Amino acid sequence: MRFVDIIEKKRDGHALTTDEIQFFITNYTNGTIPDYQVSALLMAIYYQGMTSKECADLTSAMMYSGDTVDLSSIKGIKVDKHSTGGVGDTTTLVLAPLVAALDVPVAKMSGRGLGHTGGTTDKFESIAGFKIELSKQDFINQVNTKGLAVIGQSGNLTPADKKLYSLRDVTGTVNSIPLIASSIMSKKLAAGADAIVLDVKTGDGALMKNMVDSEKLAHEMVNIGNQIGRRTMAIISDMSQPLGFAIGNALEIKEAIDTLKGKGPADLTELVLTLGSQMIVLANKAKTLEKARAKLQEVIKNGKAIEKFKTLIEAQGGDSSVVDHPEKLASAPYQIALPAQKSGYITKIIADQIGIVAMQLGAGRATKDDIIDPAVGIVLHKKVGDKVDEGEALLMIHANTDKLDAIKQKLYDNIIVSDSASEPQLIYKVITE
């Protein structure tokens, strides 16, 4: 088999066979096929697309290009949740203990943040002592004994995807839906869950900025999961404004604690209940979504959800007293309100730009080697649709300096106040095939 023939076949709009895709991934991962040839194939895929079968074959080949996680020794149906990323996306911090409180085993592998998107592992590490690196055996033992565990992504999981992702980044082929879908799903499937719930974000702060592309991506990922034999479904949710109020690591831990106690923001609570209900049904812990939601609300009300969060923190070496004393979490030396410049209604809070401001404050990374300050970030006081009076605080900036003129101006530029109110939508669609 010659790789140039595979390039020409895709260039001319034909579907590649399972063997051709396997040949490509095996030989690119081991260094036999050079970057310049793979760049040509990626551009051909970008323009010609891929069939559902090609996407599933590509995902499978990448999934098995390195280590896979075997969760079969964990009792019960393992259901994973994956978000395509956004700003203030605190859902995993709340969902993991919430569904674990209903005896659904949660074996969560999470990534770090980059750019305007926050990372779950960074958020957990803002709790003093919390260890995100566990051996595979300790990870499995902890899920079996405590019901849940969270670790960082393994070094040799999907090495083909790591190589391809770096190449896509410098060849203008990042925004190919087949390549995005297979990249995400190869990592999720390699992580070993029996069923997967996808939270596909749409809007300014999302990977996919518009509904058409968000739907295409959701359908593609659901098809891949189901073809490979893992029950998969997706929810399309809004990321045109940040989720919840908090953007920043320790700030989001505080918000997660509030939500697990039943006192969280309405949008975060609703999204968690929607995703959690799907997870509970997939885990065969409830027959209907309505019954699943009622069970989730009950464990919030009776305190089992927040107790499970304490259990997770203690099991991974963290200081669980932050649950009852969130003031123990890292706190920024400067907390400065941003007053509204005029009265009206909030019509836009442009999520990706707000995320970039949080990153500039030190809550995120511009490059993967940047060090995060767990204390800094932004806490919104107003969301889209809310009324605001001139001089009233739009948000609170949590910073390690008081020299914030450029930061304030960027925030003003990306929070739009107008004369009429608009009601935001949170959940757009549920996709099961």
N, C-alpha and C positions, 0 to 999 in steps of 0.2 A: 504494500500500500504506500502510495506517495502522498505527502501532505499537500503538495501543490494541486493535486487532483481534487482534494477535499475543498481547498480554497475556491477553485474554479467552479465546482459543483454548487457551492453555496452562492457564489457570485452570480451565477445564472439562475438562481431562484429555486433550486431543487432541495428537497429534504435530505438530510444526512441520515445514514443508517446508525443503528446502535453500535455496531463495530467501528464505524468511522469516528463516532464521537468518543468512544473508549480509547481508540488509537491516539486521537488528538490529546486527550487529557493525560493519559499515561505518559506519553512521550514529551509533552510540555512540562509536566511535573518533574520528570527525571532529567530535564535539560537537553534532550536530544533535538527537540524542535526549537529554533531560535525565536526570539521576541518579534523580529521583523515579519516572519511568516504568520505568527499568531495575530499580530496587529492587523494584517490583511484579512484574516478570517473574521476577526471581531468586527471590522468595518463592514464586511459582507453580511454578517448577522444583523448588524445595526440597520442596514438598508433593506434586507430581504426578510428579516424576521425568522421565526422558528415555529414549527407546528407544536401542538401540545405534547406529542410523543417525543419530539426532539428535546423539548424543555425538560421532560421527565428523565430522558436518557442522560442529558448533560448534568442534571442535578445528581442523579445516581452515581455517575462517574466521578464527580467532584466529592460527593459524600464519602465514597470509598477510597479516595486518593490518599488518605492518612488514617489516623485513629478514629474509631467510633466509640461511643459510650454505651456500654451494655447495662441497662437498668432492670434486667429481668429478675434480679435477686431482690428488687424492691417490691413489696406486696402491693397489690391493687393496680388500678389503671392510672398511668402517669400522664397527666394532661399539662402541656406547656402553653404559655402565652407569649406571643412575640409582637412587639410594636415596631412599626417601620420608622419610629423616631420622631421627636418633636421637642417642644419647649415646655418645661414644667410638667413633664410626663412622669407623674409619681405613681402610676398604676401598679407596677410590679411590687413596690414597697408595701402597698395596701393589699393587693390580690394574693400574694404568696401566703401570708399568715391567715387571711380571710378564708380561702378555700381549704387550707390545711386544717383549720379549726373544724371543718366538716369531714375530716379523715380522708381527704384527697391527698395522696402523696405528692409533694412539690419538690422536684429535683431541678433547680433553676440554675442555668448557666447564663451569665450576663456579661455584657461588654462595658468598655469605658466610653466616656464621652469624647467627641471631637467636633470642632466647629460650634454651631449654635445648638447642637443636640446634646443633652446631658446623658451621662452613663449611669446605670443602676449601681455598678460596683463602686463608683466614686461616691455615690450617695450613702451607701452602707458604710464605707470607710470613714465617713464624717462622724460616726459613732466611735468613741475612744475604745481602742483595743480590738475592734471588729476585724477578724481575719477572713479575707476573701479567698486565700489560697489553701485548699484542702487536698489531700491525696484522694485518688479515685475511691479507695476503700473507705476512707473516713467520710467522704461525701455520701456514699451509699449507706454506710452504717448510721449516719446521722438522720437520713431520711427515714430509715426503718425504725429508729428509736424515738426521734423527736417529731417526725412527720414532715419536715422540710429542711432544705439546705440551699445555700446560694454560693456559687463559686464563679471565679473569672474563667474566661474561655481558655481551653487547653491549647498548648503550644502547637501540637501536631494535628489539630482538627482541621480538616479540609485545606491542606496546603495548596492544592490546585486553585482553590478560590482566592487564597491570599495572593498568589502570583498573578492570576487573571485580573483581580481587582486593581492591583498596582498598575498593570498595563492599560486597563480601561481608563484609569485616571489621567494618563498622559497621551491617550490616542483619541480623545473625544467620543468615547463609546460608553460613558457611564450611564446615560439615559436610555438604554435599550431595555424594554420591559422583559423580554426573555432572559437577558443576562442578569438583570436585577432579581427577577423571580428565582432563577436557579441559584444565584449567589446566596440569597436569604435562606431558601429552603434546604440547600445542601448543609448549611450550618445547623439549622433546626433539626433536621432528620438525623444528622450525625450525633446529635446530643441525646438521642435515644428515647424520646417520649412516644407514648402509644397514640396520642391524639394531640392536635395543635389548634389553638384558637389564635387567629391573626387579627391584630388591630392595625388596619391600614389607614394611615392618616391622610387627610386631604386639606389643601389650603397653603397659605404663605409659609408656614413653619414646617411643612411636610416635604418628604422626598418627592411626592407627586403633588403638583400645585393645583391641578384641576380634576374634576370629578371623572371625566372620560378616562384619563390615564390611571387614576386611582382604581376605578372599576376593572380596567384591563389587568392591572397588576394583581388585584385581589383574586379575580377569576383564574389567572395563570397559576398563582401559588396554591390555591385550593385544588385545582386540577392536578398539579404536581404531587401534592401530598396524598390525594386519593389514589392516583395511579400507582404510587409507590407503596400503597397499602396502609397508610396512616390516616385515620379519620381527621379531616381538616375542614375548618370553616373560617370565614372572615367577617369582620365588622368594619365598615368604613365610618370613621369618626372625624370630627372637625379638628383642624389644627390651624385655622386662620387666626386664632388668638391663642395665647398660652393656656394650658389646662390648669385649672385651679388658680390659686393666687400666688404661690411661691415658685420662684425660679432661682435655684442655687442649692447646694448639697445639704447642709445642716438645716436650711430653711424648709426644704422638701421633706426631710425626716420629721420635723415638727408637724408639718401639714399631714403627713401619713399617720402620725400618732393621733392627731385630731380626728381624722377620717375613720380610723379604726375604733375610736370612742363614740362615733356617731355625730361628730361636730365638724365635719369637713365641708369644703366647698360643694355646692350643689352639682356642678358639672363633673367634678372628679368622682363624687359619690355615685352619680348615675352611671358613669362609664364603667366603674368598678363593678357595680351590680349587674350591668348588662353583660360584660365579659365573664364575670364570675358565674353567672347563671348558665352560660353556654358551657363553661368548664365543668360545672357540677352535673349537668345532663350528660356530657360526654363521658364522665367518670362513673356513670350509672348510680349517682347518689340522689337523683330526683328524676321523676318521670316527665315533668313539664318544666318549662322555663319559669312559670309563675310560682310553682312549688320551690324551685331552686332559689329564686329571689327571696321568698319568704324565709327560707332556711338561712340565707346569708344575712338578712336583716336581723334575724333572731340571735345569731352569734355576735353581731355587733352590739345588740341590746344587752345580752346577758354577760358580756365581758370576755367571752372565750376567744374572740378574734385578737383583742389587744394582749391577752395572756399568751397567745401563740407567738405574737411578735416578740414579747419578752423572752420566750423559750428560744427563739431563733437567735436573738442577740447573745444570750448567755452561752448557747451551744457553740457559737463562733468567737467566744472570747471577749465579747463587747460588754460595755457597762449598761446593763438593762435598767438602771435607775433613771436613765433619761426619759423613759416612758412616763414616769410620774413626775419627773423634774426636768422638763425639756430645756430649762434655763442652763442646765449643765452642758448642753451642746455648744459648739464653738459659736461665738458671738462677735460680730464686726464692731470695731471701735467707733465707727461713724454710722449713724442711722439718720438719714436726711430725707425729709418729705419733699415730694415734687408737687407744687400746687397747680391747680388748673388755671390756665390763662384766660379762660372765658367760661360762661355757663352754657349748658346744653346737655346733649346725650352722647355717650361714647358710641361711635359707629364703627371704629376699627382700632384694633391693637395688633399691629403687624408682627406676627409671632417670630419669624426668623430674625428680624431686626432687633427685637427685644432680647432674643437669645444671644445675639452677637454682643449687645451691651453687657449682658450678664457675663459673657466670656471675657470681655475687656476688663470687667471689674475683677476677674480672677476666678470666676466660678466654673470656667470651662477651658478647653485647650484650643489654641490656634494650630499647634503642631502636636504630634503624639508625645513629644518629650516635655511639654510644658507641665509645670507643677500647679496643682489646684489649691486654692484657698477655700477650705470647707465653709468658712463663715460668711462669705460675701454673696451678694445676689440682689434680687428685687422681690418685694412683696407687693402685689397689686392691691389697691383698695377698691378699684372699680373694674367692671368687666363690660363687654359690649352690651348695649341696651340700658345701662345704668345712667341715671340722671346725675349731673355733677354741677356744683355751684362754683363760680369764680373764687379762687383762693383755697378751695377744698383740696385735700390731698388726693392725687391720682394714684400714688404708690409711695412706697418707702424704699430708698436706696440703702443697702447695707454694704459699706465700703471700708477699705483699709486706708483711705485718704479722704480729705475734705475738698480736694481740688477736682471738682466734678463738672466744670462748665461744659466741656465737650460732651460728656455723658448725658447731662441734663438736656442739652439741645437735641441730641439724637433721640432721646425718649420723647420729647415734644414732637419731633418730626414724624414719629411712628405711632402716636396715639391721637386719633382723629376725633374731635368733638364737633358735632353739628346740631342743627335745630330740631331734627326729628329722630325718634327712636327706631331701632331695628331689633327684631328678636332673633338671636342666633339659634342655629340648629346644631345639635351635638352628634346625634347618630343619624347617618344617612341611609345606610343599607346593611342588610345581612346577606351574605353570599355563602351558599353551601355547595355550589358546583361550578 
